[in-house]
Amino acid sequence: MFCASRASGRAAIPASPSAAAFPMNERRSMRRFSPWVTGALSLVQTSTSRRTTQVRLLAETIALVYCSYNTVEIDMRIAILAGLLLVTASAPASAATRTFPVGPFDKVRSDVPFDVVVRTGGPIGVHAIGKDDVLARLHVFVRNGELVIDADKGRWYQNITIRKEDKVTINVSVPRLSGVALNGPGDMRVNAVRAPAVAIALAGPGNLSIDQVEAGRADVSLSGPGDIVLAGKSGSARVTGRGPGDVRGAQWTVNDVSVDLIGPGNIAVTALRTANVKLMGPGDVNIGGRPRCQVSKTGPGSVRCGG
């Protein structure tokens, strides 16, 4: 019999949903829930090769519960539903792409828990890749020259767990960029920020990385646990730290720098001419190069300036 042979490991779900594939005593029991069985077996028979593993899970679950409890209709329904749940849970999430039409901007701000990749030097464009239901919650718009990436109900993601399969990547293209702000827990990477005056701000647990910062003057502000990684060359810079995160700018060379750090974070930058450092708390400041240094320090933190 089907169940007996299954128990010995020699049989699987029949290739056809025909009742003739089952022994007579099992056929009588099957009549009570034949629509359920037929539907499940049809799924097994017609599924594509890409879902072979998921379908096998469905078939195994149905067979196991059916062979153990085939006298009560509700048990067969439970078996089928359990199998369908297994298929749903194990099916890969389908990726979708959404394009956001926007007007001109030269600054970018992200308030969402997703990765943002910004490339300068090209035409304006914004598109996101991820699950349809997650993309539907995104709002991308320009306000006062700033591209804002936000979501439904302000910060809907704060009350839910973002799973790996919910990952979204937002790709931004813009001719030039003068300002970057990261407020959400996602990461942002920018290939270049070039302008006479540049503003860079991080106020969340995400990480912000800029490959090239080229500015006459740069204002860098860190107030969260995330890290800012900077490289390139600039004229003058003001770097402020108010959180446990780090500003990693050893590869960022400026002529003159002013550093103001309060808290346990760390700041590193390379200066060529002058460095004015104010430190309060347990954090560390490391100024590379050989600038003229002026240091004011309160607390257990350390300052290394020049040499």
Contacts in CASP RR format, 6 or more apart in sequence:
PFRMAT RR
TARGET T0000
AUTHOR 0000-0000-0000
METHOD contacts of the structure
MODEL  1
MFCASRASGRAAIPASPSAAAFPMNERRSMRRFSPWVTGALSLVQTSTSR
RTTQVRLLAETIALVYCSYNTVEIDMRIAILAGLLLVTASAPASAATRTF
PVGPFDKVRSDVPFDVVVRTGGPIGVHAIGKDDVLARLHVFVRNGELVID
ADKGRWYQNITIRKEDKVTINVSVPRLSGVALNGPGDMRVNAVRAPAVAI
ALAGPGNLSIDQVEAGRADVSLSGPGDIVLAGKSGSARVTGRGPGDVRGA
QWTVNDVSVDLIGPGNIAVTALRTANVKLMGPGDVNIGGRPRCQVSKTGP
GSVRCGG
1 23 0 8 1.000
1 25 0 8 1.000
1 26 0 8 1.000
2 11 0 8 1.000
2 14 0 8 1.000
2 21 0 8 1.000
2 22 0 8 1.000
2 23 0 8 1.000
2 26 0 8 1.000
2 67 0 8 1.000
3 26 0 8 1.000
3 63 0 8 1.000
3 66 0 8 1.000
3 67 0 8 1.000
3 70 0 8 1.000
5 11 0 8 1.000
6 12 0 8 1.000
6 63 0 8 1.000
6 67 0 8 1.000
7 67 0 8 1.000
12 59 0 8 1.000
12 63 0 8 1.000
13 41 0 8 1.000
13 44 0 8 1.000
13 59 0 8 1.000
13 62 0 8 1.000
13 63 0 8 1.000
14 21 0 8 1.000
14 22 0 8 1.000
14 41 0 8 1.000
15 21 0 8 1.000
15 45 0 8 1.000
16 41 0 8 1.000
16 45 0 8 1.000
17 37 0 8 1.000
17 38 0 8 1.000
17 39 0 8 1.000
17 41 0 8 1.000
17 42 0 8 1.000
17 45 0 8 1.000
19 27 0 8 1.000
19 30 0 8 1.000
19 31 0 8 1.000
19 34 0 8 1.000
20 27 0 8 1.000
22 30 0 8 1.000
26 70 0 8 1.000
29 70 0 8 1.000
29 71 0 8 1.000
30 37 0 8 1.000
30 70 0 8 1.000
32 73 0 8 1.000
32 76 0 8 1.000
33 73 0 8 1.000
33 76 0 8 1.000
33 77 0 8 1.000
36 76 0 8 1.000
36 77 0 8 1.000
36 80 0 8 1.000
37 62 0 8 1.000
37 66 0 8 1.000
37 76 0 8 1.000
37 80 0 8 1.000
40 58 0 8 1.000
40 59 0 8 1.000
40 62 0 8 1.000
40 80 0 8 1.000
43 55 0 8 1.000
43 58 0 8 1.000
44 55 0 8 1.000
44 58 0 8 1.000
44 59 0 8 1.000
47 54 0 8 1.000
47 55 0 8 1.000
51 87 0 8 1.000
51 91 0 8 1.000
53 90 0 8 1.000
54 86 0 8 1.000
54 87 0 8 1.000
54 90 0 8 1.000
54 91 0 8 1.000
55 87 0 8 1.000
57 83 0 8 1.000
57 86 0 8 1.000
57 87 0 8 1.000
57 90 0 8 1.000
58 83 0 8 1.000
58 84 0 8 1.000
58 86 0 8 1.000
58 87 0 8 1.000
61 79 0 8 1.000
61 82 0 8 1.000
61 83 0 8 1.000
61 86 0 8 1.000
62 76 0 8 1.000
62 79 0 8 1.000
62 80 0 8 1.000
62 82 0 8 1.000
62 83 0 8 1.000
64 79 0 8 1.000
65 75 0 8 1.000
65 76 0 8 1.000
65 78 0 8 1.000
65 79 0 8 1.000
65 82 0 8 1.000
66 75 0 8 1.000
66 76 0 8 1.000
66 79 0 8 1.000
68 75 0 8 1.000
69 75 0 8 1.000
69 76 0 8 1.000
69 79 0 8 1.000
70 76 0 8 1.000
92 165 0 8 1.000
93 130 0 8 1.000
93 131 0 8 1.000
93 165 0 8 1.000
93 166 0 8 1.000
94 131 0 8 1.000
94 132 0 8 1.000
95 129 0 8 1.000
95 130 0 8 1.000
95 131 0 8 1.000
96 129 0 8 1.000
96 130 0 8 1.000
96 131 0 8 1.000
96 132 0 8 1.000
96 135 0 8 1.000
97 127 0 8 1.000
97 128 0 8 1.000
97 129 0 8 1.000
97 130 0 8 1.000
98 127 0 8 1.000
98 128 0 8 1.000
98 135 0 8 1.000
98 138 0 8 1.000
99 125 0 8 1.000
99 126 0 8 1.000
99 127 0 8 1.000
100 125 0 8 1.000
100 126 0 8 1.000
100 127 0 8 1.000
100 128 0 8 1.000
100 138 0 8 1.000
100 140 0 8 1.000
100 141 0 8 1.000
102 124 0 8 1.000
102 125 0 8 1.000
102 126 0 8 1.000
102 140 0 8 1.000
102 141 0 8 1.000
102 142 0 8 1.000
102 147 0 8 1.000
103 124 0 8 1.000
103 142 0 8 1.000
104 124 0 8 1.000
104 142 0 8 1.000
104 145 0 8 1.000
105 124 0 8 1.000
105 142 0 8 1.000
105 145 0 8 1.000
105 146 0 8 1.000
105 147 0 8 1.000
105 174 0 8 1.000
106 145 0 8 1.000
106 174 0 8 1.000
106 176 0 8 1.000
106 177 0 8 1.000
106 178 0 8 1.000
106 179 0 8 1.000
106 195 0 8 1.000
107 145 0 8 1.000
107 146 0 8 1.000
107 147 0 8 1.000
107 177 0 8 1.000
107 178 0 8 1.000
107 179 0 8 1.000
107 180 0 8 1.000
107 181 0 8 1.000
107 199 0 8 1.000
108 116 0 8 1.000
108 118 0 8 1.000
108 146 0 8 1.000
108 147 0 8 1.000
108 149 0 8 1.000
108 172 0 8 1.000
108 174 0 8 1.000
108 177 0 8 1.000
108 179 0 8 1.000
108 180 0 8 1.000
108 181 0 8 1.000
108 188 0 8 1.000
108 190 0 8 1.000
109 146 0 8 1.000
109 147 0 8 1.000
109 148 0 8 1.000
109 149 0 8 1.000
109 180 0 8 1.000
109 181 0 8 1.000
109 182 0 8 1.000
109 183 0 8 1.000
110 116 0 8 1.000
110 149 0 8 1.000
110 170 0 8 1.000
110 181 0 8 1.000
110 182 0 8 1.000
110 183 0 8 1.000
110 184 0 8 1.000
110 186 0 8 1.000
110 188 0 8 1.000
111 148 0 8 1.000
111 149 0 8 1.000
111 150 0 8 1.000
111 151 0 8 1.000
111 154 0 8 1.000
111 155 0 8 1.000
111 183 0 8 1.000
111 184 0 8 1.000
112 138 0 8 1.000
112 149 0 8 1.000
112 150 0 8 1.000
112 151 0 8 1.000
112 157 0 8 1.000
112 168 0 8 1.000
112 170 0 8 1.000
112 184 0 8 1.000
112 186 0 8 1.000
113 157 0 8 1.000
113 162 0 8 1.000
113 184 0 8 1.000
113 185 0 8 1.000
113 186 0 8 1.000
114 128 0 8 1.000
114 167 0 8 1.000
114 168 0 8 1.000
114 169 0 8 1.000
114 170 0 8 1.000
114 186 0 8 1.000
115 167 0 8 1.000
115 168 0 8 1.000
115 169 0 8 1.000
115 170 0 8 1.000
115 186 0 8 1.000
115 187 0 8 1.000
115 188 0 8 1.000
115 189 0 8 1.000
116 149 0 8 1.000
116 169 0 8 1.000
116 170 0 8 1.000
116 172 0 8 1.000
116 182 0 8 1.000
116 186 0 8 1.000
116 187 0 8 1.000
116 188 0 8 1.000
116 189 0 8 1.000
117 169 0 8 1.000
117 170 0 8 1.000
117 171 0 8 1.000
117 172 0 8 1.000
117 188 0 8 1.000
117 189 0 8 1.000
118 172 0 8 1.000
118 173 0 8 1.000
118 174 0 8 1.000
118 177 0 8 1.000
118 180 0 8 1.000
118 188 0 8 1.000
118 189 0 8 1.000
118 190 0 8 1.000
118 191 0 8 1.000
119 171 0 8 1.000
119 172 0 8 1.000
119 173 0 8 1.000
119 174 0 8 1.000
119 190 0 8 1.000
119 191 0 8 1.000
120 173 0 8 1.000
120 174 0 8 1.000
120 175 0 8 1.000
120 176 0 8 1.000
120 177 0 8 1.000
120 190 0 8 1.000
120 191 0 8 1.000
120 192 0 8 1.000
120 193 0 8 1.000
120 194 0 8 1.000
121 173 0 8 1.000
121 174 0 8 1.000
121 175 0 8 1.000
121 176 0 8 1.000
121 192 0 8 1.000
122 173 0 8 1.000
122 174 0 8 1.000
122 175 0 8 1.000
123 173 0 8 1.000
123 175 0 8 1.000
124 173 0 8 1.000
124 174 0 8 1.000
124 175 0 8 1.000
125 172 0 8 1.000
125 173 0 8 1.000
125 174 0 8 1.000
126 140 0 8 1.000
126 147 0 8 1.000
126 170 0 8 1.000
126 171 0 8 1.000
126 172 0 8 1.000
126 173 0 8 1.000
127 170 0 8 1.000
127 171 0 8 1.000
128 135 0 8 1.000
128 138 0 8 1.000
128 140 0 8 1.000
128 168 0 8 1.000
128 169 0 8 1.000
128 170 0 8 1.000
128 171 0 8 1.000
129 168 0 8 1.000
129 169 0 8 1.000
129 171 0 8 1.000
130 166 0 8 1.000
130 167 0 8 1.000
130 168 0 8 1.000
130 169 0 8 1.000
131 165 0 8 1.000
131 166 0 8 1.000
131 168 0 8 1.000
134 166 0 8 1.000
134 168 0 8 1.000
135 168 0 8 1.000
137 151 0 8 1.000
137 152 0 8 1.000
137 156 0 8 1.000
138 149 0 8 1.000
138 150 0 8 1.000
138 151 0 8 1.000
138 168 0 8 1.000
138 170 0 8 1.000
139 148 0 8 1.000
139 149 0 8 1.000
139 150 0 8 1.000
139 151 0 8 1.000
139 152 0 8 1.000
140 147 0 8 1.000
140 148 0 8 1.000
140 149 0 8 1.000
140 150 0 8 1.000
140 170 0 8 1.000
141 147 0 8 1.000
141 148 0 8 1.000
141 150 0 8 1.000
142 148 0 8 1.000
146 179 0 8 1.000
146 181 0 8 1.000
147 172 0 8 1.000
147 174 0 8 1.000
149 170 0 8 1.000
151 157 0 8 1.000
176 194 0 8 1.000
176 195 0 8 1.000
177 190 0 8 1.000
177 192 0 8 1.000
177 193 0 8 1.000
177 194 0 8 1.000
177 195 0 8 1.000
178 193 0 8 1.000
178 195 0 8 1.000
178 197 0 8 1.000
178 198 0 8 1.000
178 199 0 8 1.000
179 193 0 8 1.000
179 195 0 8 1.000
179 198 0 8 1.000
179 199 0 8 1.000
179 200 0 8 1.000
180 188 0 8 1.000
180 190 0 8 1.000
180 193 0 8 1.000
180 199 0 8 1.000
180 200 0 8 1.000
180 201 0 8 1.000
180 208 0 8 1.000
180 210 0 8 1.000
181 199 0 8 1.000
181 200 0 8 1.000
181 201 0 8 1.000
181 202 0 8 1.000
181 203 0 8 1.000
182 188 0 8 1.000
182 201 0 8 1.000
182 202 0 8 1.000
182 203 0 8 1.000
182 204 0 8 1.000
182 206 0 8 1.000
182 208 0 8 1.000
183 203 0 8 1.000
183 204 0 8 1.000
184 203 0 8 1.000
184 204 0 8 1.000
184 205 0 8 1.000
184 206 0 8 1.000
185 204 0 8 1.000
185 205 0 8 1.000
185 206 0 8 1.000
186 205 0 8 1.000
186 206 0 8 1.000
186 207 0 8 1.000
187 206 0 8 1.000
187 207 0 8 1.000
187 208 0 8 1.000
187 209 0 8 1.000
188 206 0 8 1.000
188 207 0 8 1.000
188 208 0 8 1.000
188 209 0 8 1.000
189 208 0 8 1.000
189 209 0 8 1.000
189 210 0 8 1.000
189 211 0 8 1.000
190 208 0 8 1.000
190 209 0 8 1.000
190 210 0 8 1.000
190 211 0 8 1.000
191 210 0 8 1.000
191 211 0 8 1.000
191 212 0 8 1.000
192 210 0 8 1.000
192 211 0 8 1.000
192 212 0 8 1.000
192 213 0 8 1.000
192 214 0 8 1.000
193 200 0 8 1.000
193 210 0 8 1.000
193 212 0 8 1.000
193 213 0 8 1.000
193 214 0 8 1.000
193 215 0 8 1.000
194 212 0 8 1.000
194 214 0 8 1.000
194 215 0 8 1.000
195 215 0 8 1.000
196 215 0 8 1.000
196 216 0 8 1.000
196 217 0 8 1.000
197 215 0 8 1.000
197 216 0 8 1.000
197 217 0 8 1.000
197 218 0 8 1.000
197 219 0 8 1.000
198 213 0 8 1.000
198 215 0 8 1.000
198 216 0 8 1.000
198 217 0 8 1.000
198 218 0 8 1.000
198 219 0 8 1.000
198 234 0 8 1.000
199 218 0 8 1.000
199 219 0 8 1.000
199 221 0 8 1.000
200 208 0 8 1.000
200 210 0 8 1.000
200 213 0 8 1.000
200 218 0 8 1.000
200 219 0 8 1.000
200 220 0 8 1.000
200 221 0 8 1.000
200 228 0 8 1.000
200 230 0 8 1.000
201 220 0 8 1.000
201 221 0 8 1.000
201 222 0 8 1.000
201 223 0 8 1.000
202 208 0 8 1.000
202 221 0 8 1.000
202 222 0 8 1.000
202 223 0 8 1.000
202 224 0 8 1.000
202 226 0 8 1.000
202 227 0 8 1.000
202 228 0 8 1.000
203 221 0 8 1.000
203 223 0 8 1.000
203 224 0 8 1.000
204 223 0 8 1.000
204 224 0 8 1.000
204 225 0 8 1.000
204 226 0 8 1.000
205 224 0 8 1.000
205 225 0 8 1.000
205 226 0 8 1.000
206 225 0 8 1.000
206 226 0 8 1.000
206 227 0 8 1.000
207 226 0 8 1.000
207 227 0 8 1.000
207 228 0 8 1.000
207 229 0 8 1.000
208 226 0 8 1.000
208 227 0 8 1.000
208 228 0 8 1.000
208 229 0 8 1.000
209 228 0 8 1.000
209 229 0 8 1.000
210 228 0 8 1.000
210 229 0 8 1.000
210 230 0 8 1.000
210 231 0 8 1.000
211 231 0 8 1.000
211 232 0 8 1.000
212 231 0 8 1.000
212 232 0 8 1.000
213 230 0 8 1.000
213 231 0 8 1.000
213 232 0 8 1.000
213 233 0 8 1.000
213 234 0 8 1.000
213 252 0 8 1.000
214 232 0 8 1.000
214 233 0 8 1.000
214 234 0 8 1.000
215 234 0 8 1.000
215 235 0 8 1.000
216 234 0 8 1.000
216 235 0 8 1.000
216 236 0 8 1.000
217 234 0 8 1.000
217 235 0 8 1.000
217 236 0 8 1.000
217 237 0 8 1.000
217 238 0 8 1.000
218 234 0 8 1.000
218 235 0 8 1.000
218 236 0 8 1.000
218 237 0 8 1.000
218 238 0 8 1.000
218 254 0 8 1.000
219 237 0 8 1.000
219 238 0 8 1.000
220 228 0 8 1.000
220 230 0 8 1.000
220 237 0 8 1.000
220 238 0 8 1.000
220 239 0 8 1.000
220 240 0 8 1.000
220 247 0 8 1.000
221 240 0 8 1.000
221 241 0 8 1.000
221 242 0 8 1.000
222 228 0 8 1.000
222 239 0 8 1.000
222 240 0 8 1.000
222 241 0 8 1.000
222 242 0 8 1.000
222 243 0 8 1.000
222 245 0 8 1.000
222 246 0 8 1.000
222 247 0 8 1.000
223 241 0 8 1.000
223 242 0 8 1.000
223 243 0 8 1.000
224 242 0 8 1.000
224 243 0 8 1.000
224 244 0 8 1.000
224 245 0 8 1.000
225 243 0 8 1.000
225 244 0 8 1.000
225 245 0 8 1.000
226 244 0 8 1.000
226 245 0 8 1.000
226 246 0 8 1.000
227 245 0 8 1.000
227 246 0 8 1.000
227 247 0 8 1.000
227 248 0 8 1.000
228 246 0 8 1.000
228 247 0 8 1.000
228 248 0 8 1.000
228 249 0 8 1.000
229 248 0 8 1.000
229 249 0 8 1.000
230 247 0 8 1.000
230 248 0 8 1.000
230 249 0 8 1.000
230 251 0 8 1.000
230 252 0 8 1.000
230 269 0 8 1.000
231 249 0 8 1.000
231 251 0 8 1.000
231 252 0 8 1.000
232 251 0 8 1.000
232 252 0 8 1.000
232 253 0 8 1.000
233 252 0 8 1.000
233 253 0 8 1.000
233 254 0 8 1.000
234 252 0 8 1.000
234 253 0 8 1.000
234 254 0 8 1.000
234 255 0 8 1.000
235 254 0 8 1.000
235 255 0 8 1.000
235 256 0 8 1.000
236 254 0 8 1.000
236 255 0 8 1.000
236 256 0 8 1.000
236 257 0 8 1.000
236 258 0 8 1.000
237 252 0 8 1.000
237 254 0 8 1.000
237 256 0 8 1.000
237 257 0 8 1.000
237 258 0 8 1.000
237 269 0 8 1.000
238 257 0 8 1.000
238 258 0 8 1.000
238 260 0 8 1.000
239 247 0 8 1.000
239 257 0 8 1.000
239 258 0 8 1.000
239 259 0 8 1.000
239 260 0 8 1.000
239 267 0 8 1.000
239 269 0 8 1.000
240 259 0 8 1.000
240 260 0 8 1.000
240 261 0 8 1.000
241 247 0 8 1.000
241 260 0 8 1.000
241 261 0 8 1.000
241 262 0 8 1.000
241 263 0 8 1.000
241 265 0 8 1.000
241 267 0 8 1.000
242 262 0 8 1.000
242 263 0 8 1.000
243 262 0 8 1.000
243 263 0 8 1.000
243 264 0 8 1.000
243 265 0 8 1.000
244 263 0 8 1.000
244 264 0 8 1.000
244 265 0 8 1.000
245 264 0 8 1.000
245 265 0 8 1.000
245 266 0 8 1.000
246 265 0 8 1.000
246 266 0 8 1.000
246 267 0 8 1.000
246 268 0 8 1.000
247 266 0 8 1.000
247 267 0 8 1.000
247 268 0 8 1.000
247 269 0 8 1.000
248 268 0 8 1.000
249 268 0 8 1.000
249 269 0 8 1.000
249 270 0 8 1.000
250 268 0 8 1.000
250 269 0 8 1.000
250 270 0 8 1.000
250 286 0 8 1.000
250 288 0 8 1.000
251 270 0 8 1.000
252 269 0 8 1.000
252 270 0 8 1.000
253 270 0 8 1.000
253 271 0 8 1.000
253 272 0 8 1.000
254 269 0 8 1.000
254 270 0 8 1.000
254 271 0 8 1.000
254 272 0 8 1.000
255 271 0 8 1.000
255 272 0 8 1.000
255 273 0 8 1.000
255 274 0 8 1.000
256 271 0 8 1.000
256 273 0 8 1.000
256 274 0 8 1.000
256 275 0 8 1.000
256 291 0 8 1.000
257 269 0 8 1.000
257 271 0 8 1.000
257 274 0 8 1.000
257 275 0 8 1.000
257 276 0 8 1.000
257 287 0 8 1.000
257 291 0 8 1.000
258 275 0 8 1.000
258 276 0 8 1.000
259 267 0 8 1.000
259 269 0 8 1.000
259 275 0 8 1.000
259 276 0 8 1.000
259 277 0 8 1.000
259 278 0 8 1.000
259 279 0 8 1.000
259 285 0 8 1.000
259 287 0 8 1.000
260 278 0 8 1.000
261 267 0 8 1.000
261 277 0 8 1.000
261 278 0 8 1.000
261 279 0 8 1.000
261 280 0 8 1.000
261 281 0 8 1.000
261 283 0 8 1.000
261 285 0 8 1.000
262 280 0 8 1.000
262 281 0 8 1.000
263 280 0 8 1.000
263 281 0 8 1.000
263 282 0 8 1.000
263 283 0 8 1.000
264 281 0 8 1.000
264 282 0 8 1.000
264 283 0 8 1.000
265 282 0 8 1.000
265 283 0 8 1.000
265 284 0 8 1.000
266 283 0 8 1.000
266 284 0 8 1.000
266 285 0 8 1.000
266 286 0 8 1.000
267 284 0 8 1.000
267 285 0 8 1.000
267 286 0 8 1.000
268 285 0 8 1.000
268 286 0 8 1.000
268 287 0 8 1.000
268 288 0 8 1.000
269 286 0 8 1.000
269 287 0 8 1.000
269 288 0 8 1.000
270 287 0 8 1.000
270 288 0 8 1.000
270 289 0 8 1.000
271 287 0 8 1.000
271 288 0 8 1.000
271 289 0 8 1.000
271 291 0 8 1.000
271 306 0 8 1.000
272 289 0 8 1.000
272 290 0 8 1.000
272 291 0 8 1.000
273 291 0 8 1.000
273 292 0 8 1.000
274 291 0 8 1.000
274 292 0 8 1.000
274 293 0 8 1.000
274 294 0 8 1.000
275 287 0 8 1.000
275 291 0 8 1.000
275 292 0 8 1.000
275 293 0 8 1.000
275 294 0 8 1.000
275 305 0 8 1.000
275 306 0 8 1.000
276 294 0 8 1.000
277 285 0 8 1.000
277 287 0 8 1.000
277 293 0 8 1.000
277 294 0 8 1.000
277 295 0 8 1.000
277 296 0 8 1.000
277 297 0 8 1.000
277 303 0 8 1.000
277 305 0 8 1.000
278 296 0 8 1.000
278 297 0 8 1.000
279 285 0 8 1.000
279 295 0 8 1.000
279 296 0 8 1.000
279 297 0 8 1.000
279 298 0 8 1.000
279 299 0 8 1.000
279 301 0 8 1.000
279 303 0 8 1.000
280 297 0 8 1.000
280 298 0 8 1.000
280 299 0 8 1.000
281 298 0 8 1.000
281 299 0 8 1.000
281 300 0 8 1.000
281 301 0 8 1.000
282 299 0 8 1.000
282 300 0 8 1.000
282 301 0 8 1.000
283 301 0 8 1.000
283 302 0 8 1.000
284 301 0 8 1.000
284 302 0 8 1.000
284 303 0 8 1.000
284 304 0 8 1.000
285 302 0 8 1.000
285 303 0 8 1.000
285 304 0 8 1.000
285 305 0 8 1.000
286 304 0 8 1.000
287 293 0 8 1.000
287 303 0 8 1.000
287 304 0 8 1.000
287 305 0 8 1.000
287 306 0 8 1.000
288 304 0 8 1.000
288 305 0 8 1.000
288 306 0 8 1.000
288 307 0 8 1.000
289 306 0 8 1.000
289 307 0 8 1.000
290 306 0 8 1.000
290 307 0 8 1.000
291 305 0 8 1.000
291 306 0 8 1.000
293 305 0 8 1.000
293 306 0 8 1.000
295 303 0 8 1.000
295 305 0 8 1.000
297 303 0 8 1.000
END
